[in-house]
């Protein structure tokens, strides 16, 4: 039951992430990848930190801070700069489909590191979902923006950062708390981004934003940053990395629906067919009964 609760929480998080993809696509003409990352995670951290302090969460142990900070830098710093760069080349829906390779990459990373055991059902489910992604991207290439393949390739490569984050984060979360882990990691990423923005002068771009851009940016930071990732680490606390990552495949439909309204991106037949395969894969991968709880690299049982 706890595993299913984790999957449901991750589905909500992934849906919010899809809307954030559409908002990013809307903002990409007003700011560069670094500026949009500063906006998203600067606002996100300003939301997460007061909540963590008010709730008096359990913070990571001093010995864990370097690891938590490094994971935060990899995800909120490196990954999302490449994420925003990918959005400048292709549509929100297609970029989100490329992002949906996360389950496959998480599964492979977890298996190679001996952290998560693969089962036949889980492998089949994730494979079906990812094949649906690739089929949708390939069949819709003629209608995609020129050079869209660059954005999708950047996104698929950058997803490796998030795959490692998913696999390595759970032991840190279990030794502290989901919100404490998130605050330290997001703060590390936001600090690195702000320093980079100061050194390159990119923070000045924010001064040119009008009310519409700021409203979109605030949504990006609050819903697509703070809320989405509070839910994401809560899901990782309750379910295995691959099952949590598999929910990322609902990201494209949320992205497509909102991007249609914000920037007029069409919802194509190939996208819909790809999503059918994606949902089938989610059901197969997450409906397997478990004989025992998933244990992390230190073999710690989830908190009760």
C-alpha positions as CSV (number, residue, x, y, z in Angstrom):
1,X,0.0,0.0,0.0
2,X,2.8,2.4,0.8
3,X,4.4,1.8,-2.6
4,X,1.1,2.7,-4.3
5,X,0.8,5.9,-2.2
6,X,4.3,6.9,-3.4
7,X,3.3,6.3,-7.0
8,X,0.2,8.4,-6.7
9,X,2.2,11.2,-5.1
10,X,4.7,11.0,-7.9
11,X,1.9,11.2,-10.5
12,X,0.8,14.5,-9.1
13,X,4.4,15.7,-9.0
14,X,5.0,14.7,-12.6
15,X,1.8,16.4,-13.7
16,X,3.0,19.6,-12.1
17,X,6.3,19.1,-13.9
18,X,4.5,18.9,-17.2
19,X,2.7,22.2,-16.7
20,X,6.1,23.7,-15.7
21,X,7.5,22.5,-19.1
22,X,4.8,24.4,-20.9
23,X,5.4,27.5,-18.8
24,X,9.2,27.2,-19.5
25,X,8.4,27.0,-23.2
26,X,6.4,30.2,-22.8
27,X,9.2,31.9,-21.1
28,X,12.1,30.7,-23.2
29,X,11.8,33.6,-25.6
30,X,12.3,36.0,-22.7
31,X,15.2,34.5,-20.9
32,X,18.2,32.1,-21.4
33,X,18.5,28.7,-19.8
34,X,20.5,29.9,-16.8
35,X,18.2,32.8,-16.1
36,X,15.1,30.6,-16.1
37,X,16.8,28.1,-13.8
38,X,17.7,30.9,-11.3
39,X,14.1,32.1,-11.4
40,X,12.6,28.6,-10.9
41,X,14.9,27.4,-8.1
42,X,15.5,30.8,-6.4
43,X,11.7,31.1,-5.9
44,X,11.4,27.4,-5.2
45,X,14.0,27.5,-2.4
46,X,12.4,30.7,-0.9
47,X,9.2,28.6,-0.6
48,X,10.7,25.4,0.7
49,X,13.0,26.8,3.4
50,X,10.4,28.6,5.5
51,X,8.2,25.5,5.4
52,X,11.1,23.3,6.5
53,X,12.0,25.7,9.3
54,X,8.3,26.0,10.5
55,X,7.8,22.3,10.6
56,X,11.2,21.8,12.3
57,X,12.1,19.0,10.0
58,X,15.0,16.6,10.6
59,X,18.0,18.0,8.6
60,X,20.6,15.7,7.0
61,X,23.5,14.8,9.3
62,X,26.7,16.8,9.0
63,X,28.4,13.9,7.3
64,X,25.7,13.7,4.7
65,X,25.7,17.4,3.7
66,X,28.4,17.1,1.0
67,X,26.5,14.3,-0.7
68,X,23.1,16.0,-0.4
69,X,24.6,19.3,-1.7
70,X,26.3,17.5,-4.7
71,X,23.0,15.8,-5.6
72,X,21.2,19.1,-5.4
73,X,23.8,20.8,-7.6
74,X,23.5,18.0,-10.2
75,X,19.7,18.2,-10.4
76,X,18.7,21.8,-9.7
77,X,21.9,23.2,-11.2
78,X,23.2,21.1,-14.2
79,X,20.1,19.2,-15.1
80,X,17.7,22.2,-15.3
81,X,20.1,24.4,-17.3
82,X,20.1,21.7,-19.9
83,X,16.4,21.2,-19.5
84,X,15.8,24.8,-20.3
85,X,18.2,24.7,-23.2
86,X,16.3,21.7,-24.7
87,X,13.0,23.7,-24.5
88,X,14.5,26.3,-26.7
89,X,14.8,23.8,-29.6
90,X,11.6,21.8,-29.5
91,X,8.0,21.8,-28.2
92,X,7.1,21.3,-24.6
93,X,5.3,18.0,-25.4
94,X,8.2,16.6,-27.4
95,X,10.8,17.6,-24.8
96,X,8.6,16.1,-22.1
97,X,8.5,12.8,-24.1
98,X,12.3,12.8,-24.2
99,X,12.2,13.4,-20.4
100,X,10.1,10.3,-20.1
101,X,13.2,8.2,-20.8
102,X,13.9,8.8,-17.1
103,X,12.4,5.4,-16.0
104,X,14.6,3.5,-18.3
105,X,17.7,5.4,-17.2
106,X,16.8,5.1,-13.5
107,X,16.2,1.3,-13.9
108,X,19.6,0.9,-15.7
109,X,21.5,3.0,-13.1
110,X,19.9,1.2,-10.2
111,X,20.6,-2.2,-11.7
112,X,24.2,-1.4,-12.5
113,X,24.8,-0.2,-9.0
114,X,23.1,-3.2,-7.4
115,X,20.6,-0.9,-5.7
116,X,17.3,-2.1,-7.2
117,X,16.5,-5.6,-8.5
118,X,15.0,-5.8,-11.9
119,X,11.9,-8.0,-12.5
120,X,10.5,-9.2,-15.8
121,X,7.3,-7.3,-15.3
122,X,9.0,-4.0,-14.4
123,X,11.4,-4.3,-17.3
124,X,8.5,-5.0,-19.8
125,X,6.5,-2.1,-18.4
126,X,9.3,0.5,-18.6
127,X,10.3,-0.8,-22.1
128,X,6.8,-0.4,-23.5
129,X,6.6,3.1,-22.0
130,X,9.9,4.2,-23.5
131,X,9.2,2.6,-26.9
132,X,6.0,4.6,-27.0
133,X,8.1,7.7,-26.4
134,X,10.6,7.0,-29.2
135,X,7.8,6.0,-31.6
136,X,5.9,9.2,-30.9
137,X,9.1,11.4,-31.4
138,X,10.1,9.6,-34.6
139,X,6.6,9.6,-36.3
140,X,6.0,13.3,-35.5
141,X,9.4,14.6,-36.6
142,X,8.0,16.1,-39.8
143,X,5.7,18.4,-37.9
144,X,8.3,19.3,-35.3
145,X,10.2,22.6,-35.3
146,X,13.4,22.7,-37.3
147,X,16.3,21.2,-35.3
148,X,13.9,19.8,-32.7
149,X,16.0,16.6,-32.5
150,X,18.7,18.7,-30.8
151,X,16.4,19.6,-27.9
152,X,15.2,16.0,-27.5
153,X,18.8,14.7,-27.6
154,X,19.9,17.2,-25.0
155,X,16.9,16.3,-22.8
156,X,17.5,12.6,-23.0
157,X,21.2,13.0,-22.2
158,X,20.5,15.4,-19.3
159,X,18.0,13.0,-17.8
160,X,21.0,10.9,-16.6
161,X,21.5,13.5,-13.9
162,X,18.0,12.9,-12.6
163,X,18.4,9.1,-12.8
164,X,21.4,9.2,-10.5
165,X,19.5,11.7,-8.2
166,X,16.6,9.2,-7.9
167,X,18.9,6.3,-7.1
168,X,21.2,7.9,-4.6
169,X,18.7,10.2,-2.8
170,X,16.6,7.6,-0.9
171,X,19.2,6.7,1.7
172,X,19.8,10.4,2.5
173,X,16.1,11.0,2.8
174,X,15.6,8.0,5.1
175,X,18.4,9.2,7.4
176,X,16.9,12.7,7.7
177,X,13.5,13.7,6.2
178,X,12.1,14.4,2.7
179,X,11.7,18.1,3.3
180,X,15.1,18.5,5.0
181,X,16.8,16.7,2.2
182,X,15.0,18.8,-0.4
183,X,15.8,22.1,1.3
184,X,19.5,21.5,1.5
185,X,19.8,20.1,-2.0
186,X,17.6,22.8,-3.6
187,X,19.5,25.5,-1.7
188,X,22.8,24.2,-3.0
189,X,21.6,24.2,-6.6
190,X,20.0,27.7,-6.2
191,X,23.2,29.1,-4.7
192,X,25.3,27.7,-7.5
193,X,22.9,29.1,-10.1
194,X,22.8,32.6,-8.5
195,X,26.6,32.7,-8.3
196,X,26.8,31.8,-12.0
197,X,24.2,34.4,-12.8
198,X,26.2,37.1,-11.0
199,X,29.4,36.2,-12.7
200,X,27.8,36.2,-16.2
201,X,25.4,39.1,-15.7
202,X,22.4,37.0,-16.5
203,X,20.5,38.2,-13.5
204,X,20.0,41.5,-15.3
205,X,17.7,39.7,-17.7
206,X,15.0,39.5,-15.0
207,X,14.8,43.3,-15.0
208,X,13.3,43.2,-18.5
209,X,10.4,40.9,-17.5
210,X,6.9,42.3,-17.6
211,X,3.9,41.3,-15.4
212,X,3.0,38.2,-17.6
213,X,6.6,36.9,-17.4
214,X,6.7,37.4,-13.7
215,X,3.4,35.6,-13.1
216,X,4.6,32.7,-15.2
217,X,8.0,32.7,-13.4
218,X,6.3,32.7,-9.9
219,X,4.2,29.7,-11.0
220,X,7.3,28.0,-12.3
221,X,9.0,28.5,-8.9
222,X,6.1,27.7,-6.6
223,X,4.2,24.9,-8.4
224,X,6.9,23.6,-10.8
225,X,9.7,24.1,-8.4
226,X,8.8,23.9,-4.7
227,X,5.5,21.9,-4.7
228,X,6.5,19.5,-7.5
229,X,9.7,18.5,-5.8
230,X,8.3,18.3,-2.3
231,X,6.0,15.7,-3.7
232,X,8.8,14.1,-5.6
233,X,11.0,13.4,-2.6
234,X,8.0,12.3,-0.6
235,X,7.3,9.7,-3.4
236,X,11.0,8.6,-3.3
237,X,10.6,8.1,0.4
238,X,7.7,5.6,-0.1
239,X,8.4,3.9,-3.4
240,X,11.3,2.4,-5.4
241,X,13.3,4.8,-7.7
242,X,12.1,3.1,-10.9
243,X,8.4,3.1,-10.0
244,X,8.6,6.8,-9.1
245,X,10.5,7.6,-12.3
246,X,7.9,5.7,-14.4
247,X,5.3,8.3,-13.5
248,X,7.4,10.9,-15.4
249,X,5.7,9.5,-18.5
250,X,2.5,11.4,-17.6
251,X,4.5,14.6,-17.9
252,X,4.0,15.0,-21.7
253,X,0.2,15.1,-21.6
254,X,0.2,17.9,-19.0
255,X,2.8,19.7,-21.0
256,X,0.9,19.3,-24.3
257,X,-2.5,20.5,-22.8
258,X,-1.1,23.7,-21.3
259,X,1.3,24.4,-24.1
260,X,-1.7,24.3,-26.5
261,X,-3.2,27.2,-24.5
262,X,0.0,29.2,-23.9
263,X,1.9,29.0,-27.1
264,X,-0.5,27.3,-29.5
265,X,1.4,23.9,-29.8
266,X,-0.8,21.3,-31.5
267,X,-1.6,18.0,-29.9
268,X,-0.8,15.5,-32.6
269,X,-2.0,11.9,-33.2
270,X,1.5,10.5,-32.8
271,X,1.7,12.1,-29.3
272,X,-1.6,10.6,-28.3
273,X,-0.6,7.1,-29.5
274,X,2.7,7.4,-27.7
275,X,0.9,8.3,-24.5
276,X,-1.3,5.2,-24.8
277,X,1.8,3.1,-24.8
278,X,3.2,5.2,-21.9
279,X,0.2,4.6,-19.7
280,X,0.2,0.9,-20.5
281,X,3.8,0.7,-19.5
282,X,3.0,2.5,-16.2
283,X,0.3,0.1,-15.3
284,X,2.5,-3.0,-16.1
285,X,5.5,-1.6,-14.2
286,X,3.6,-0.5,-11.1
287,X,1.0,-3.3,-10.7
288,X,3.4,-6.0,-9.7
289,X,2.9,-7.4,-6.2
290,X,5.9,-7.1,-3.9
291,X,7.1,-9.8,-1.6
292,X,9.2,-7.5,0.5
293,X,9.9,-3.7,0.7
294,X,12.5,-2.2,-1.5
295,X,15.7,-1.6,0.4
296,X,18.3,1.0,-0.4
297,X,22.1,0.5,-0.7
298,X,22.4,0.5,3.1
299,X,19.4,-1.9,3.4
300,X,17.4,0.4,5.5
301,X,13.7,-0.2,5.7
302,X,11.4,2.8,4.9
303,X,10.3,4.8,8.0
304,X,6.8,3.9,9.3
